[in-house]
Amino acid sequence: MIAALVLVSGPVTASAQGCFSCDEVVQLTDPAAKCFLSGYDEFDRNLAKSDNGRVNVDLSACLGVDGAGSRGVESLNTPDPKAVLDRSRASRKATRSAYLLDKAGLECVKQVLGAKKGPYDPDIVIDLATDCSP
């Protein structure tokens, strides 16, 4: 029974072995892209030391963002509806300041930023599944 399951499922592909908790899309403003490129070596070193094959790419320090980088998870408290509407325009400009990436994702972002020299107006969106597929 086990042998039949292995034969039917075939070999495990590289994408099936990927990082399921990593971000799939990275959106960077021009300053964030420069921050990523200047910190790439440190992110890569931290990834090499990682036990789980992932690294938190936190751009908050060089972007002047207070506190730890945000992966886009907001508080569950419901704000004033008027405040939500007022933020709608501002939120288009706001990008996340932290991403969880594996080695392939980290290299993909670097490759795309290197190929598409900035400035990025208003930002660059990198889809890790399509922009760096083999």
Secondary structure, 3 states (H helix, E strand, C coil): CHHHHHHHHCCCCCHHHCCCCCCCEEEEEHHHHHHHHHHHHHHHHHHHHCCCCEEEEECHHHHCCCCCCCCCCCCCCCCCHHHHHHHHHHHHHCCCCEEEEEHHHHHHHHHHHHHCCCCCCCEEEEECCCCCCC
